[in-house]
Amino acid sequence: MRGSDFRADVSLGDANYAFGEVGEDRWRRTPSGSVRIIRSDVQGDPLDHWPRSVFGLGLSSCETAGAASLQGATLEVLACRPPGNPTLFYYVDPSSGHIVREVSREGARVVTYDFDDFRAVGSWAQPYHWKVSGADGDSDVTVVHAGVQAVPAAAIEIPQNVPEQFVLPTSGVAKIPGRVGLYTSATVEVNGRERTFLIDTGTTQTIIDIGEAARLGLHPLFGHAVVRELKVGDVVAHNLPVEAIDLFHDEIHGILGNEFFTGHIVHIDYIHRRVEVISHAAFKTPATAVAMAMDCREGMPLVRALVGSAPGDRFALDTASQQILLSASFVSKSHLSLNAYSTEQRTEHFLEGPVTVGFAVAPAIVLGGYRLEWPYAEVEEPDNDNVAFPLDGVIGTGVLTAFDNGTLWMDSPYRK
């Protein structure tokens, strides 16, 4: 830690992760060297969140939320709401200044951390025992050792990203076997055993269903594992980190997220139903292509779109969603006027969590060189029992298939 900036290195078995915060940027690095910025809680997991329990949170996003009684003691409660992140509640013992409880609330998902056994470490007090309870199950954490040492400035800097997760054939083009449609899937070999994965540019990490992980002999720690070999057509990735979660889908065993393709161009031809991965050296921009600026630093392609007269910079191009989705926060801050075309509501299940949506006709949407007149859209309905969707919206395959006569070239440059 240096000032309010920090870096945390985490070892899970033989897999080494790193997390940190520099200025306004939070970041994570996977064991394969892929680095992404975390601007908001986009598909985070416990490994993203836990350094907050060690390094704390700046008070600029906090306000007093009253008092609470815990084990006969009256505690002060701080509610901290970093932009785009779940609300955190800190229970502070006013007599010692210790944070004795932290509660993370993300819709219906609630996790409680109780801290005790405080000991002096340098100029602050460190809890040596945590009791965790809630959405991820119960566990106890015991700190074995905490110490202080000088930290050079370079140790806190955001690491360099690796250029790629795999090497393409000498031709610079690899064909990806699978099916192309409203959902695009790939035939994948995981440690030599064939499975079906979605190609999902709206997901950051490579995901494997937790049941499949067990059947494949993987042993996730805190929901993370390393696949010795993952083969997709002509490309092979070695020692690839994956997150294991319950995907609730019998036919889909995993997800190839956008980070998997970092440093290469993905070509999805919805008309001829084919997928290719192309190197920058082998790629020639088609004369009919329309360029669209993307920000991939958060691990997924985020683009700027204009909805009516309201601009938004955080619309995800998502090959695993069918529709346009407008988030509640974007609709609210933009004062959009939407015409409902159905009174029905339903729950969409994103990796961030469940989102309740309604259905409306949106004003014209402009992105890149395309203009969509009065498109149908799903609209997030605020719901205290669900997560707050952390982006401006999603552009799904209903729009992507219209690009350049059904052909999409997507570049995910690595962060330099």
Buried (B, 14 or more C-beta within 10 A) or exposed (E): BEEEBBBBEBEBEEBBBBBBBBEEEBBBBBBBBBBBBBBBBBBBBBBBBBBBBBBBBEEEBBEEBEEBEEEEEEBBBBBBEBEBBBBBBBBBBEEEEBBBBBBBBBBEBBBBBBBEEBEEBEEEBBBBEBBBBBBEEEEEBEBEEBEEEEBEEEBBEBBEBBEBBBEBBEEBBBBBEBEBEBBBBBBBBBEEEEBBBBBBBBBBBBBBBBEBBEEBEBEBEBBBBBBEEBBBBBBBBBBBBBBBBEBEEEEBBBBBBBBBBBBBBBBBBBEEEBBBBBBEEBBEEEEEBEEBEBBBBBBBBBBBBBBBEBEBEBBBBBBBBBBBBBBBBBBEEBEBEBEEEEEEEEEBEBBBBBBBBBBBEBBEBBBBEBEBEEBBBBBBBEBEEBBBBBBBBBBBBBBBBEBBEBBBBBBBBBBE
